[in-house]
Amino acid sequence: VQQATFFYNHLSVRFPNFPDADVSVSDVEREEAYESRLNPMRLIPSHQWGITGEQLDSLGDQVACYYTGSAENPNVYHVVGNMIEPVCQSRHVSYAIMLNPGGLACDTFVSHAWSESFLQFVADIAARCEDFKKRVFWACFAALPQTWPRGHLKAFLGMSPHQSPFSKAIDNCDEFLVVRNANKNMYGRLWCVVELAFARAAKKQVQIAGNMPPRTTASGSDLVAAATCSDEDDASILREVVRGSPAGLVTLIS
C-alpha cells in the first residue's frame, strides 16, 4: 500500500469526480506505466481489486445520468467503453483501483455476462444483498485494467487460469454470486463456466441473482460444449479447466 501511494504521489495523479479526468502524467511515464513495478495493479493482491456496493450504486446513478434521453439501455460493454475506459486510460489501473488506490479486500465474487443491462445488473445485486452498500465486490469489468493493450493484459493475467486473478479472487472471497440476465444465458460464455468450476472446487457458497432468458431444450452439457471465448488461445486452455472440473458442474448449470 505504501508503494502504491508512492506511485500516485510520484505521478501527481488526482482523482476528481467521475467522469472528468485531470491527470498530470508525462508521455514517457505513460509508456512505462504498464510495465512499472510501481504500478498498483502489480503491487496490490488481485483479491483486493474490489469495489464497494456504494461505489457500484454511484456508478449506476452516473450511468443513468449519462444515458438520460437515450433510448439505449446500456450493457456492461457500453459502460466500460464509454465511461470507465476514458477515466482509466491515463492512469493505467482498473476502475476499482482508481477509486480505491490502496485496494479493498473483497468478500463477494460476482460472476456475470457483459450482455446484461448495467442498471439491471446493479439492481439485481442490490436486491440480493441486504448489506449491499457495505459489501466489497470483485467484478471483472471494474477489477481488471480494461485499457491495457491486449498483449500487456494477457501477460499480466498469466498463462494458467488456476493462477489468474479470477481464481485467486474466488479463493479469497466468502461468497460467489451468480448474476443472471434475461438477454443471454451466461453459460454460453466460457469464462463464466470456468468461474463456476473454480467456485465448486473451492467449495464456495453459490448465491444467485437475476433472471435467465427463457429455457431452451439445450442441456447443461450442450451449453458447456458450445461456450465460447473471444480469444481462441484462451478458449483451449479454459476448456481444459472445464474438463477437469469437479463433478456436478454440468448439473448445476442445467
C-alpha positions in Angstrom: 0.0 0.0 0.0 2.9 2.4 0.8 4.4 1.6 -2.6 1.1 2.2 -4.3 0.7 5.5 -2.6 4.2 6.5 -3.6 3.3 5.7 -7.3 0.3 8.1 -7.2 2.2 10.8 -5.4 5.1 10.4 -7.9 2.9 10.9 -10.9 0.9 13.7 -9.3 -2.4 11.9 -10.1 -5.6 13.5 -8.9 -8.9 11.7 -8.8 -11.7 14.3 -9.4 -15.3 13.3 -9.5 -16.2 10.9 -12.3 -16.4 11.3 -15.4 -14.0 14.2 -15.7 -10.2 13.5 -15.5 -7.2 15.7 -14.9 -4.1 13.7 -14.7 -0.5 15.1 -14.8 1.5 12.3 -16.4 4.3 12.7 -18.9 4.4 10.7 -22.2 7.4 8.7 -21.0 5.7 7.8 -17.8 2.6 6.7 -19.7 4.7 4.4 -21.8 6.5 2.9 -18.8 3.4 2.6 -16.6 2.2 -0.7 -17.9 5.5 -2.5 -17.0 6.4 -0.4 -14.0 6.9 -2.4 -10.8 5.3 0.6 -9.1 2.0 0.2 -10.9 -0.6 -0.5 -8.2 -2.0 -3.3 -10.3 1.3 -5.2 -9.7 1.6 -4.3 -6.0 -1.9 -4.9 -4.7 -3.1 -8.6 -4.5 -5.8 -9.4 -7.0 -8.3 -10.4 -4.4 -8.1 -6.8 -3.2 -9.2 -5.2 -6.5 -12.6 -4.5 -5.0 -15.4 -2.0 -5.5 -18.0 -1.3 -2.8 -21.7 -1.6 -3.2 -21.9 2.1 -2.6 -19.4 2.8 -5.4 -21.3 0.4 -7.7 -24.6 2.2 -6.8 -23.0 5.6 -7.5 -21.7 4.3 -10.9 -25.2 3.2 -11.7 -26.5 6.7 -10.9 -23.9 8.1 -13.2 -24.7 5.7 -16.0 -28.4 6.6 -15.7 -27.5 10.3 -15.9 -25.1 9.7 -18.9 -27.8 8.0 -20.9 -30.6 10.3 -20.0 -32.7 11.0 -23.1 -31.3 8.0 -24.9 -33.4 5.0 -26.0 -30.4 2.8 -25.4 -30.3 0.5 -22.4 -26.5 0.3 -21.8 -24.9 -3.0 -21.1 -21.6 -3.6 -19.4 -19.7 -3.3 -22.8 -21.2 0.2 -23.2 -20.4 1.4 -19.7 -16.8 0.1 -19.9 -16.2 1.6 -23.4 -17.9 5.0 -22.9 -17.4 5.7 -19.2 -14.8 3.6 -17.5 -12.1 3.4 -20.1 -11.9 7.2 -20.7 -11.2 7.9 -17.0 -8.8 5.0 -16.5 -6.8 5.3 -19.8 -4.2 7.8 -18.4 -3.9 6.1 -15.0 -3.1 2.6 -16.2 -5.1 1.0 -13.5 -8.5 -0.6 -13.2 -11.7 1.3 -12.2 -11.7 -0.3 -8.8 -8.1 0.7 -8.1 -8.7 4.2 -9.4 -11.4 4.5 -6.8 -9.5 2.6 -4.0 -5.8 3.2 -4.6 -4.8 1.0 -1.7 -7.1 -1.8 -2.7 -10.1 -3.3 -0.8 -10.3 -6.9 0.2 -13.3 -8.5 -1.5 -15.9 -10.6 0.2 -18.2 -11.4 -2.8 -17.1 -12.5 -6.2 -19.5 -11.6 -9.0 -19.8 -13.8 -12.0 -21.8 -12.3 -14.9 -22.0 -11.9 -18.7 -21.4 -8.4 -20.1 -24.5 -8.5 -22.3 -26.8 -7.6 -19.4 -28.4 -4.2 -18.8 -25.9 -2.5 -16.5 -28.7 -0.8 -14.5 -30.5 -4.1 -14.1 -27.2 -5.7 -13.1 -26.7 -3.3 -10.2 -30.4 -3.6 -9.2 -30.2 -7.4 -9.1 -27.1 -7.3 -6.8 -28.7 -4.7 -4.5 -31.9 -6.8 -4.3 -29.9 -9.9 -3.4 -27.6 -8.4 -0.8 -29.1 -6.9 2.3 -25.8 -5.2 3.2 -25.2 -4.2 -0.5 -23.6 -0.8 0.1 -21.2 -2.1 2.7 -20.1 -5.2 0.7 -16.9 -5.2 -1.4 -17.4 -6.9 -4.8 -14.9 -8.4 -7.2 -16.3 -7.9 -10.7 -14.1 -8.2 -13.7 -15.2 -5.1 -15.5 -14.1 -3.0 -12.5 -11.3 -5.2 -11.2 -9.2 -5.6 -14.3 -7.4 -2.8 -16.1 -9.6 -2.7 -19.2 -7.5 -0.1 -21.0 -4.3 -2.1 -21.1 -3.1 -3.3 -24.5 -4.2 -6.9 -25.1 -0.7 -8.2 -25.0 0.1 -6.5 -21.7 -3.1 -7.7 -20.2 -2.7 -11.3 -21.3 0.9 -11.4 -19.9 -0.4 -9.8 -16.7 -3.2 -12.3 -16.2 -0.7 -15.2 -16.7 -0.8 -18.5 -18.7 -2.6 -20.6 -16.1 -6.3 -19.9 -15.3 -5.6 -21.5 -11.9 -3.1 -18.7 -11.1 -5.3 -16.0 -12.6 -6.8 -13.1 -10.7 -10.2 -14.7 -11.2 -9.1 -17.9 -9.4 -7.3 -16.0 -6.6 -10.2 -13.7 -6.0 -12.7 -16.6 -5.8 -10.4 -18.4 -3.3 -10.3 -15.4 -1.1 -14.0 -14.3 -1.2 -16.5 -15.7 1.2 -19.4 -15.8 -1.4 -19.7 -16.5 -5.1 -22.6 -14.5 -6.6 -24.0 -15.5 -10.0 -25.9 -12.6 -11.6 -28.0 -13.9 -14.4 -29.6 -11.8 -17.1 -32.6 -12.0 -19.3 -30.7 -11.2 -22.5 -28.4 -14.2 -22.7 -27.6 -17.4 -21.0 -24.3 -16.5 -19.2 -23.0 -20.1 -19.6 -22.6 -19.5 -23.3 -19.5 -17.5 -22.0 -16.6 -19.8 -21.3 -15.2 -17.7 -18.5 -18.5 -17.9 -16.6 -18.3 -21.7 -16.8 -14.7 -21.7 -15.6 -15.5 -19.3 -12.7 -18.3 -21.6 -11.6 -15.8 -24.5 -11.8 -13.4 -22.6 -9.6 -16.1 -21.9 -7.1 -17.2 -25.5 -6.9 -13.6 -26.6 -6.5 -13.1 -24.1 -3.7 -16.4 -25.2 -2.1 -17.7 -21.7 -2.1 -21.3 -20.8 -1.2 -23.0 -20.0 -4.5 -25.8 -17.4 -4.5 -28.0 -16.5 -7.4 -29.5 -13.2 -8.5 -31.3 -12.0 -11.6 -33.4 -13.9 -14.2 -32.3 -16.1 -17.1 -33.7 -16.0 -20.6 -36.4 -18.5 -21.5 -35.2 -22.0 -21.1 -34.3 -23.9 -24.2 -34.0 -27.6 -24.9 -30.2 -27.4 -24.6 -28.8 -29.4 -21.7 -26.1 -28.2 -19.4 -23.5 -30.3 -21.3 -24.7 -28.7 -24.6 -24.2 -25.3 -23.2 -20.7 -26.0 -21.8 -19.7 -27.6 -25.1 -20.8 -24.6 -27.1 -19.4 -22.0 -24.7 -17.1 -19.5 -26.4 -14.3 -17.1 -25.6 -13.2 -14.0 -27.6 -9.6 -15.3 -27.6 -9.2 -18.8 -29.1 -5.9 -19.4 -27.3 -7.6 -18.7 -24.0 -10.5 -20.9 -25.0 -8.5 -24.0 -25.5 -6.9 -23.5 -22.0 -10.2 -22.8 -20.4 -11.8 -25.9 -21.9 -9.1 -28.0 -20.3 -10.1 -26.5 -16.9 -13.7 -27.3 -17.5 -12.8 -30.9 -18.5 -11.0 -31.3 -15.2 -13.7 -29.6 -13.1 -15.5 -31.2 -10.1 -18.4 -33.5 -10.7 -21.8 -31.8 -10.7 -20.8 -28.7 -12.6 -22.9 -29.5 -15.7 -25.8 -30.5 -13.4 -25.6 -27.1 -11.6 -25.6 -25.2 -14.9 -28.6 -27.2 -16.1 
